[in-house]
Structure formats: C-alpha cells, structure tokens
Amino acid sequence: MNSVLVFALAGVGLIGLGLYGLLVQRHLLRKVLAFNVISSGIFLLLAGLARRAPGAEPDPVPQAMVLTGIVVAVAATALALAMMLALRSATGRTRLKDHGDED
C-alpha cells in the first residue's frame, strides 16, 4: 500500500464522516464542524494525489489549491459562525427546527 492510497482512503473517510455529521446533526455548530471535516478530507485528497510518480517532483498546482482552499474554508467558517450568532441573538436558538417543532 503506497502513500497515495493511504491519503486517498483517509480523505474519503473524512469526507464520508463529515457528510454523515452534516446530514444527521441539528445543532448548527456541529454542522459547521462537519463542513470543516469535509473540507479537510478534500484537502487531504488533493495533497495526496499531488505526487503522481514515486520519484517525480510534486505538482505545485494542487498544493496551491489546498493553501487557497484553507484560506477560503477559514473565511467560510467565520461567516457561518457569525450567522449562527446572529440567529441565536434573533431567535435564542442554535438548533434547526424539525418539521414537528412549534415556535
């Protein structure tokens, strides 16, 4: 088993775990954290696939995409947390409503 396969399997595992958390959890902070787990899995997948051959130099384009993605993920996380705080100050809740919840 080579390192590219290990990185790919770990990345796919993180993406699956994050998707599960995003779909199952109702608390908004947990949804934001699940979204960050998904993005970490994508970054790991891109970084692992950057090296094509065992002796070849790594491609700088996926590395640049990962660095840019990290910056975008931090900004998106800050925006999501600010929106969650605004929702909490407006409604007093940090959970999404179910179909049966009355407000």
HURANOR-V534761 format. One record per residue. N is the residue number from 1. RES is the residue in three letters. PSI is psi in degrees with one decimal (NA if undefined). NEAR is the number of other C-alpha atoms within 8 Angstrom. D_CENTER is the distance of its C-alpha to the mean C-alpha in whole Angstrom. Layout:
{{N/RES/PSI/NEAR/D_CENTER} {N/RES/PSI/NEAR/D_CENTER}}
This chain:
{{1/MET/122.9/4/26} {2/ASN/172.7/5/25} {3/SER/-30.2/7/22} {4/VAL/-40.9/9/20} {5/LEU/-38.7/9/20} {6/VAL/-46.0/9/19} {7/PHE/-41.5/13/16} {8/ALA/-44.0/12/15} {9/LEU/-39.9/8/16} {10/ALA/-39.5/11/13} {11/GLY/-43.4/14/11} {12/VAL/-37.9/11/12} {13/GLY/-43.1/9/12} {14/LEU/-39.3/12/8} {15/ILE/-44.0/14/7} {16/GLY/-42.4/9/10} {17/LEU/-41.0/11/10} {18/GLY/-39.5/13/7} {19/LEU/-39.6/11/9} {20/TYR/-46.7/8/12} {21/GLY/-36.1/11/11} {22/LEU/-36.0/12/10} {23/LEU/-31.2/6/13} {24/VAL/-40.4/6/15} {25/GLN/143.8/9/15} {26/ARG/-21.7/9/17} {27/HIS/132.7/9/16} {28/LEU/-35.5/11/14} {29/LEU/-38.4/9/13} {30/ARG/-32.2/11/12} {31/LYS/-39.2/12/10} {32/VAL/-42.5/12/8} {33/LEU/-38.3/8/7} {34/ALA/-37.9/13/6} {35/PHE/-37.4/11/4} {36/ASN/-34.0/11/3} {37/VAL/-39.5/12/4} {38/ILE/-46.0/14/3} {39/SER/-34.6/10/3} {40/SER/-38.1/11/5} {41/GLY/-39.1/14/7} {42/ILE/-41.2/11/7} {43/PHE/-40.4/12/9} {44/LEU/-39.0/12/11} {45/LEU/-44.5/13/12} {46/LEU/-42.0/11/13} {47/ALA/-36.1/12/15} {48/GLY/-33.7/12/16} {49/LEU/-0.8/10/18} {50/ALA/-31.4/11/19} {51/ARG/113.4/12/22} {52/ARG/-42.8/7/24} {53/ALA/152.8/5/28} {54/PRO/-36.4/5/28} {55/GLY/-5.8/4/31} {56/ALA/157.3/7/29} {57/GLU/146.2/5/28} {58/PRO/146.2/7/24} {59/ASP/128.1/8/23} {60/PRO/-17.0/7/22} {61/VAL/-48.5/6/20} {62/PRO/-32.7/10/17} {63/GLN/-40.7/11/17} {64/ALA/-37.2/8/18} {65/MET/-37.8/8/15} {66/VAL/-44.4/11/12} {67/LEU/-42.4/8/14} {68/THR/-39.1/8/14} {69/GLY/-35.9/9/10} {70/ILE/-42.4/9/10} {71/VAL/-43.3/8/12} {72/VAL/-39.1/8/11} {73/ALA/-38.2/10/8} {74/VAL/-42.2/8/10} {75/ALA/-40.4/8/12} {76/ALA/-36.1/8/10} {77/THR/-42.8/10/10} {78/ALA/-41.1/8/13} {79/LEU/-43.2/8/14} {80/ALA/-39.3/9/13} {81/LEU/-37.1/10/14} {82/ALA/-39.6/8/17} {83/MET/-36.3/8/17} {84/MET/-40.9/11/17} {85/LEU/-36.7/8/20} {86/ALA/-38.9/8/22} {87/LEU/-40.9/11/22} {88/ARG/-38.6/10/23} {89/SER/-29.2/8/26} {90/ALA/-39.4/6/27} {91/THR/-19.1/6/27} {92/GLY/8.4/7/26} {93/ARG/153.9/8/23} {94/THR/12.7/10/20} {95/ARG/151.1/7/20} {96/LEU/149.9/8/20} {97/LYS/143.7/7/23} {98/ASP/171.1/5/24} {99/HIS/-29.8/4/26} {100/GLY/-6.7/5/29} {101/ASP/139.2/6/29} {102/GLU/142.2/3/31} {103/ASP/NA/2/31}}
